[in-house]
C-alpha cells in the first residue's frame, strides 16, 4: 500500500501515506477537513510551489518566502472543476527590473 483513503464516519474519510502523514477529507464545508476538490487544488498549488522553489530561491535568496494561491471554476451543481487558476505571491522588491522580468518569464 502506498496511499489509502479510509472511511471514518458519515461523509468523513482519512487519507494516509506509508510515511504516516494523514489528511482529513469530507464534504465541502466539513470542519477540519478538505473536500476532494479543495485537496486537488492544494495539490496543484503544492506541485507549483515545489517546482518553482529552487528557481525562486536561486534568484531571491535561500530565505525567500512565497505563497501560491489557487482557485477553481466550477459550474453550479457540477462535480468536476472546469479550470484551476494558480497565482504566485513573491516579494521581488530586492530585484532589479530586468531580474524581475527574467523571473516572471521563467
C-alpha positions in Angstrom: 0.0 0.0 0.0 1.3 3.4 -0.9 -1.7 5.6 -0.4 -5.1 4.9 1.0 -8.4 6.5 2.0 -10.4 5.1 4.9 -14.0 5.9 5.7 -14.2 7.0 9.4 -17.8 8.1 9.6 -20.6 9.6 7.6 -19.1 11.7 4.8 -15.8 11.5 6.8 -12.5 10.0 5.5 -8.8 10.0 6.2 -6.2 9.8 3.5 -2.8 8.3 4.5 0.6 7.6 3.0 3.1 4.9 4.1 5.2 7.6 5.9 2.5 8.3 8.5 1.1 11.5 7.0 -2.7 12.0 7.2 -5.3 14.4 5.7 -8.9 14.6 6.6 -11.4 14.6 3.8 -15.1 15.3 3.8 -17.8 17.2 2.0 -17.4 20.9 1.2 -17.7 22.9 4.5 -16.8 20.0 6.8 -15.0 21.3 9.8 -11.3 20.4 9.9 -11.4 18.6 6.6 -10.6 19.2 2.9 -13.2 18.5 0.3 -11.8 16.4 -2.6 -11.9 19.4 -4.9 -10.0 21.5 -2.3 -7.4 18.8 -1.9 -6.9 18.6 -5.7 -6.4 22.4 -5.7 -3.9 22.2 -2.8 -2.0 19.5 -4.7 -1.8 21.7 -7.8 -0.6 24.7 -5.7 1.9 22.4 -3.9 3.2 21.0 -7.2 3.8 24.5 -8.5 5.5 25.6 -5.2 7.8 22.6 -5.1 8.7 23.0 -8.8 9.4 26.8 -8.5 11.2 26.7 -5.2 14.7 26.3 -6.5 14.2 28.9 -9.2 12.8 31.5 -6.8 15.4 30.9 -4.0 18.3 30.9 -6.5 17.2 34.4 -7.6 15.9 36.0 -4.4 17.8 34.1 -1.7 17.6 30.9 0.3 15.4 32.6 2.9 12.8 33.7 0.3 9.3 33.2 1.3 6.5 32.9 -1.2 2.8 31.9 -1.3 0.9 30.1 -4.0 -2.8 30.8 -4.2 -5.2 28.6 -6.1 -8.8 28.8 -7.1 -11.1 26.9 -9.4 -14.0 27.4 -11.7 -16.9 25.0 -11.3 -20.4 25.1 -12.9 -23.3 25.2 -10.5 -24.1 21.7 -9.4 -21.2 20.1 -11.2 -18.8 17.7 -9.6 -15.9 18.4 -11.8 -13.7 21.5 -12.0 -13.7 23.4 -15.2 -10.4 25.2 -14.6 -7.8 25.6 -11.9 -6.0 29.0 -11.5 -2.6 29.4 -9.8 -1.0 32.7 -8.7 2.4 33.2 -7.1 2.9 35.9 -4.4 6.6 36.6 -4.3 8.4 39.6 -2.9 10.6 40.7 -5.7 11.4 44.2 -4.3 15.2 43.3 -3.9 15.5 42.6 -7.7 16.2 45.0 -10.5 13.6 45.4 -13.2 15.4 43.1 -15.6 15.8 40.4 -12.9 12.0 40.7 -12.2 11.2 40.2 -15.8 13.6 37.2 -16.1 12.0 35.6 -13.0 8.4 36.2 -14.3 9.4 34.7 -17.7 11.0 31.6 -16.1 
